[in-house]
């Protein structure tokens, strides 16, 4: 049991590393693409904000992935779901494709629920009500971020039209901080949510205490992943989707508002924060900022946007199939 728990935590660290490598771009790309900050400066802002967001509100979505989608996940299932998500995320990161780490781990967890039912003969313990809400949030979150970005750009343009760029920078930094905070609150669950029950039982500690320990553990590796391997995806969102400048840098981080709302409001209403894709929301906000500034879809790299969306569509089935395959192999080995 000890060796499995250690292996699970090692894979959780790898998952957190891959999240930083792929998802850090969601928060800091507008700063870098607009020239507001350099990579190292943006990395420091990201690290501080993610830590605060994860520690203050991370439990809201950890609860959803830990016990919400599948009521009980054993250590083999947790390892399989995490390893499936990690594999897919790193493949995308190497290619510079911003995919959803939330989509990836959720697909892995759903795959485990299916494996339990068909391979182990367990009753279906997938919470379809929560799954349907999560899927709905994936559709609505980029639209919400886009809808927020357009008026936010119009407001920014009116307020700062006759100002020099320096007056816009504090606002750009503040909303980037909010975006990174919201990422920490929503996405830290992707790395550790499936390990809460297993680790709590092994250590004999309350879920809340284990949650805090695993959250700090995940944040460390998220920041490390961003620092070591985050540049490629940052460059995709910063320079290749649309042309960003200082004025658009604020609107392009409207995803921070959307992600915070999806994390907080469902938790208050239903008791489960929605694990939405911060990537979907970030791309939606950048597209919205580009449309608002240039008043045309021609300002967008439509070919790239469609390719990114294709990667989004196949993420859930790919990670679910990977998780089922890995779980089947682990079951035979163990």
N, C-alpha and C positions, 0 to 999 in steps of 0.2 A: 504493500500500500504506500509506504514512504517513497519508494522509487517512482511510483506513478504520480504521486503528488508533486515531487520535485520535477519530473518530466513535464507535467502539466504547467507548472509555474515557468519553466524554461520556455515552453512554447508560448505561454502568455506574454513573456518578455519579448519574444520574437514578434508576436502579433502587435504589441505596442510599438516596437521599433518600426514595423512596416506602416503602421498608422501615421507615425510622425513623418516618415518618408513620403507618404502619399498625400496626407491630409493637412499638413502644415501650410501648404500652398493656399488652402481655402481662406485662411486668415490674413496672410502677409503678402500675397501676390499683388493686391491693389497698391500697397505701399511701395513695392519694388517696381512694378510696372509704371507707376506714376513718378518715380524718382524721389518720393518722400523719404524713403529710408533705404539703407543698404542691407544686404543679407544679414550680416552679423547683428546689426541694430534691431532688425525685425525679429531675429531669432530670440534675442533677449526678451523683447516685449511678449512674444508668443509663449515663451517658457514660463514667465511669471503669471500671465493671464490664465494659461491652461491649468497650472497648479491650483490657483485660487478657485477657478470654476469647478474643477474636479472635486476639490475638497468640500466646497460649499454646497454644490447641487448635484454632484455626480451620482449620489445614491438614488436619485429619482429614476434614472434609466437603468442603472445596475439592477434594480429590483425587477425591471421588465425583462431583461435578457436572462437574469439569473433564475427566475422562477415563473415569469409571466407567460412566455411562449410555450415552454415545456415544463410541466410542474416539477419534475425531478430529473436531473441529468447526472449520470454517474461519471466517474473520472475518465473512462474510456470515451464516453460521448463528448465530454468537455474537450479532451485532447483532439478528438477527430474534428469537431466543429472549428476549433481554433486553428488547427493545422491546415484545414481546407481554405479558410479565409486568408491565412498568411500566405499560402502558395499563390493564390489568385492575385492578391494585392501586390506582392513583390514582382510578379510577372508584368502587371500593369505599370508599376513604378519604373521598372527598367526601360519600358517603352515611353515613359513620360506621360502616361494616360491617367488623368484624374478620375478614379472610380470611387464608388462608395464603400468605405470600410464597414459602415453600418449594414448596408445591403449584403456585404460579404459574410459577416458573422451571423446575421439573421438567416441567410440562406443555409449556412452551416448548421445552425440550431434546428431549423425546419427539417433539414436532411436527417438529423439524428432522431427527431420525432418520428419520421417516416421509417427509419431503420428499426427503431424500437417496435413499431407496429408490425412490419412485414417480416423482419428477420428474427425477432425475438418473441413474437406472438403476444406482445403486451397490448393492452387496450390503447386506443389512440388518445394520447394525452397532450395533443397540440391544442392550445387555446386559440381556436379559430377567430374568436371575437377580437382578441388582441392582434392577431396576425392581420386581420382585415383592416383594423385601424392603422397599423404600421404601413401597410401597402398604400392605403389612402393618403397617408402623410407623405409618402415618396412622390406621389403625383402632385399634391398640392403645395409642398414646400418650395420647389423651384419657382412655381407660379407666384406664390406669396412673396418670395424674395424679389422677383422681378417687379411685381406690383409695388413693392416698397421702394425699390431702387429708382424707378422713374420719377415719382414726385420728390424723392429725396435729392435727386440731381437738380431738378427744376428749382427747388428751394435753395440749394447750395449755390446755384448759378445766380439767383437773384440777390442773395446776401453778399456773395463775394465777387460779383462780376467786376467791380471797379477796384478791387483790392489786389495787392500783390500776393504771390503764392504763399508767403510766409504766414499769413493770417489763416490760411486753410489748414495748415499742417497740424495744429493741435486737435482740430476736429477729426482729421484723417487718422491720427494716432489713437484717439479715444475710441472711435468706432472699430478700428482694427483690434484694439484691446478687448472690446465687447465681443467681437467675432471669435477671438481666441478663447475668451472666458466661456462663451456658449459652446464652443467645440469641446472644451474640457468637461463641461457639465453634461453634455449629451453623449460624447463618443468614448469617454474612458471606460464605459460599460462594455464596449466592443472587445476590449482586451481581457477584462477580469470578471464580467458578469456571470459567465457560466461556471466560475470556480468558487463562488461564494458558499454554496451549500456544501460542496466537497471539502473545502478548506476548513469551514466552521466545524464540521463533524470530526475532521482529523485532529484539529488543534483543541477541540472542546471549548471554543470561545463563541460568544454571541455573534450573530451575523453582522451587527453594526460595527463591532471592533475589527472584525476581519475585513469588512468593506473599506474602512479607512486605511488599513495597512496595504491592502491590494491596490487601492487607488493611488497612494503615494508611489508604490512600486511601479505601476503602469506609467505614471507621469514621467518618471525618470527615463524610461526607455522610449516614450513618445518623443521627448525632447532630444534624446540621443539620435533617434532615427531621423528627425528633422535636420539636425546639424550635419550628420554624416551623409545622408542620401536624399535630402529633400529638394535640392536645387533643380533637378530636371523637371519635376511636375510644377514647381514654382514658375519656371520659365514658360511652360505651356500656358498657364493661366495669366501670367503677367504680360506676355507679349504676343501670344498667338491667337487668342479668341477675338480681341478687339484692341484698338489703340486706347490706352489709358493715359490720363494726365492728372494733375493735382486736383482739379475740380471733380473729376469722375472717381477719384480714389475714395471719397466718402460714400457715394452711392453704390460703388462696387463692393462695399462691405455691408450692404443692407442685410445680407444673409445672417449677420450676427443677431439682428433683431428677430428675424424669423425663427432661427434655431432656439433662441431663448424662449420665445413664446411656445414653441412645440414641446420644449422640455418642461416648462413650468405649468402651463394651463391644464394640459391633460392630467398631470399629477394631482393638481388641486381638485379636478372634477372626478377622475376615475381611480386615482391612487397609483397610476402607472405613467411615468414620463414617456413620451413617444421617441423611440430611437430613430430619428430621421437621418437622412443623408445630408451631412454638412457640405459635401461635395456638390450634390444636386442644387442645394440652396446657393452655394457660392457661384456656381456657373450661371444660375438664374439671375443673380444680382449683377454679375459682370455683363451679361447680355443686356439686362435692363438698363444699366448705366450707358452702354454703348449706343443702344437705340435712342435713349433720351438725349444724348449729346449730339449725335450725328443725324437724328431724325430719319434713319433709314436702316434697313437690314443689310445694306451693302457694306456697312462698317464692320460687319461680323465675318469671321472666317467660317462660313456656313458648312463647308466640307468637314472641317475639324469638329465643329459642334455636332454634326450628324454622326461622325465616327465615335465621338465620346458617348453620345446617347446610345449607340449600338452596344458599346461596352457595358453601359448601365443595364440594358435589357437582358443581356446574357449572364450578368453577374449572379443573380439568384439561382437559376437552374444549374449553372456550372459549380457554384460552391456547395449546393445541396447534393449534387452527384458526387463531388469530391469527398464530402463528409461521409456519405453512405459507403463509398468505396473504402475509405480509410478505416471507418468503424468496423466494416466486415473483415478487413485484414487484421485489425487489432483483436477482434473477437476470436479469430482462429488462433492467433499467437498466444493470447492470454488463456 
